[in-house]
Amino acid sequence: MHIETQTAAVKATASFDQPLLDPFFTLSLDLLCVVGFDGYFKRWNPVCEKTLGFPAAELLATPAMQFVHPSDRALTKAYIQQLLLSSEPICFENRCLCQDGSYRWLSWKAQALPEQKLIYATAHDITERRRSAKQLRSSEERFQLLVESVKDYAIYMLDSDGVVISWNTGAERIKGYSAEEVIGRHFSCFYPPEQVQEGKPAWELQQAATLGQCEVEGERVRRDGSRFWVNALMIALRDNHGQLQGFAKVTRDITERKQTESILQRAFDQLEKRVHERTSELSQANFMLKQEIAEREQMEAALRQSEAQLKQQAQQLESTLHELQRTQSQLVQSEKMSSLGQLVAGVAHEINNPVSFIYGNVKYADEYVQTVLHLLTLYQQQCPDPVDELQAALGGIDLEFLATDLQKLLQSMKVGAERIREIVLSLRNFSRLDEAEMKAVDIHEGLDNTLLILKNRLKAHAGHPGITVLPEYGDLPLVECYAGQLNQVFMNILSNAIDVLEDSQDQSAKQPGVIHVCTTVQADQWVVIRIADNGPGISETVQRRLFDPFFTTKPVGRGVGLGLSISYQIVVEKHGGRLKCHSIPGQGTEFVIEIPSSAALRSSPPLAEPVQLQPRSRDKQSVLNPLPSKQCV
């Protein structure tokens, strides 16, 4: 269509037959306008002025095509030409100029009336819709790139019948199939034949569709026929109407972990066998000791033999404890805190039996020794002149020193046994496997037990000046929670703080490492636990991904990035609380745990600021002998 240029005066005098104050025309929320065949606006509604920002005089004085984006003018002219040749309305989209220089996307619907030489048009602002669509496409592309870049996990999609419809690089590496070989096949081809016959694939699809997800561990078959162990999570995908669209599946190769668990189980069985054998030996030695009390000639030899056996038993128990601590450290590195809890509770139970036996028999051994010594004293009083052979034997033995030192030795053994019992109790309290249900517990007891388990890492050793822990406990009520899971959160956060302080001390020990543990309660009975360190801090970039699964800044072999993610799930999902991190590079890091003191408070959000309370007096001395408590700031 040829558009002619006219002066503003001519356009201002253009006539229009319809009423100038049509209510539908002025009240419409969309842009309404009338354009003459000469290419100038004849009429517009207030929304046109508001959207484009031009005053009425400028709209009338400028050709309509001047408001169209230069890149869209050729297509717009083609639509107008089509409009003039047809009596039917047409729809199209283009960008129109605003007074501030920006452009907005408009969706037009127009119809030409040749007899009036006018074009009637309505437009809807779709700028935000176009921007959202562009952002959505960009987000989908980034997500696809993320999935394709993951090589340690098989991530792929299934349709509603279980047929593979996508395949990432990690899936190809783990299962051995290329995308061309596996897309279009049913996912049951990854299962051993016996599992397929049992209906295991179909059962997993049903579970995921019913419950939303299904997580299993089991054997799978690679393309070359070899079998391996996996941990697989299947998630049902539904649209906005709840209709099942398919499944997403994430598979991780856990063959190495299964082999490690098998080795640990065999080691544990051997350890249990050795403990049983040592217990039997100790029982036999104790029986021999009772029999030899009546035999004065063999009394000294029997006591020395019993002492040697007890020392050997204590050394074996200490060696066993060190071995268990190493096992615990390995399990923590693999982020399997539930397995750690089972192992710690089991070991604590097994150690408790021989330790209780030793602790219970030290008292009787002390009584028997006192009886024998009393008997020797009476013998010396009644027989002041022993035979030459006995006199020579007594001359080679400092009997008085032996009697005094033997009592000290038995007392030392008793103190050592009590110490082992305290450690065993702390391990059992930390694991809390017998407390699977939510119950009211003392949060400070969980913190103390966790710090006691970590005490060895806090001590000074070669290359590290040691780390000081400053507990600042407020007067907290008993908290209804899953105590064992909450202890896992304390262990993860405190272990990370210790790792950061150790690494920073390796680089430059300008100041000693300090960890503050502060507890307060808010007016609405929400409990706040703050764990802060004076380490190098965390950048904003890392903070944004801190609780993402599999994200870690540690070197390979020191963590898989699940500790904080699991902690976040425990605090937020299990307890209805909050887990936050505040950190400024160079000024340390603080983790804040907020949980309701009772299940009834879960629906109410915590207050903005906690109520500051004076630290309560503890019934027992802190496990780390900290500095005196002060007000938590």
HELIX and SHEET records of a PDB file:
HELIX    1   1 ALA A    8  ALA A   12  1                                   5    
HELIX    2   2 PRO A   23  LEU A   27  1                                   5    
HELIX    3   3 PRO A   46  LEU A   52  1                                   7    
HELIX    4   4 ALA A   56  ALA A   61  1                                   6    
HELIX    5   5 ALA A   64  PHE A   67  5                                   4    
HELIX    6   6 PRO A   70  ASP A   72  5                                   3    
HELIX    7   7 ARG A   73  LEU A   85  1                                  13    
HELIX    8   8 THR A  127  SER A  149  1                                  23    
HELIX    9   9 THR A  169  LYS A  175  1                                   7    
HELIX   10  10 ALA A  179  VAL A  182  1                                   4    
HELIX   11  11 PHE A  187  PHE A  190  5                                   4    
HELIX   12  12 PRO A  193  GLU A  198  1                                   6    
HELIX   13  13 LYS A  200  LEU A  211  1                                  12    
HELIX   14  14 THR A  255  GLU A  292  1                                  38    
HELIX   15  15 MET A  299  GLN A  333  1                                  35    
HELIX   16  16 MET A  337  GLN A  382  1                                  46    
HELIX   17  17 ASP A  388  GLY A  395  1                                   8    
HELIX   18  18 LEU A  399  SER A  431  1                                  33    
HELIX   19  19 ILE A  443  ILE A  453  1                                  11    
HELIX   20  20 LYS A  455  LEU A  458  1                                   4    
HELIX   21  21 ALA A  483  GLN A  507  1                                  25    
HELIX   22  22 GLU A  540  ARG A  544  1                                   5    
HELIX   23  23 GLY A  563  TYR A  568  1                                   6    
HELIX   24  24 GLN A  569  LYS A  574  3                                   6    
HELIX   25  25 ALA A  599  LEU A  601  5                                   3    
SHEET    1   A 5 PHE A  41  TRP A  44  0                                        
SHEET    2   A 5 LEU A  31  GLY A  36 -1                                        
SHEET    3   A 5 LEU A 118  ASP A 125 -1                                        
SHEET    4   A 5 TYR A 103  LEU A 113 -1                                        
SHEET    5   A 5 ILE A  90  LEU A  97 -1                                        
SHEET    1   B 4 TYR A 153  LEU A 158  0                                        
SHEET    2   B 4 LEU A 244  ASP A 253 -1                                        
SHEET    3   B 4 ARG A 227  ARG A 238 -1                                        
SHEET    4   B 4 GLN A 213  VAL A 221 -1                                        
SHEET    1   C 2 LYS A 439  VAL A 441  0                                        
SHEET    2   C 2 VAL A 479  CYS A 481 -1                                        
SHEET    1   D 5 ILE A 467  GLU A 472  0                                        
SHEET    2   D 5 GLY A 513  VAL A 521  1                                        
SHEET    3   D 5 TRP A 526  ASP A 533 -1                                        
SHEET    4   D 5 THR A 589  PRO A 596 -1                                        
SHEET    5   D 5 ARG A 578  SER A 583 -1                                        
END                                                                             
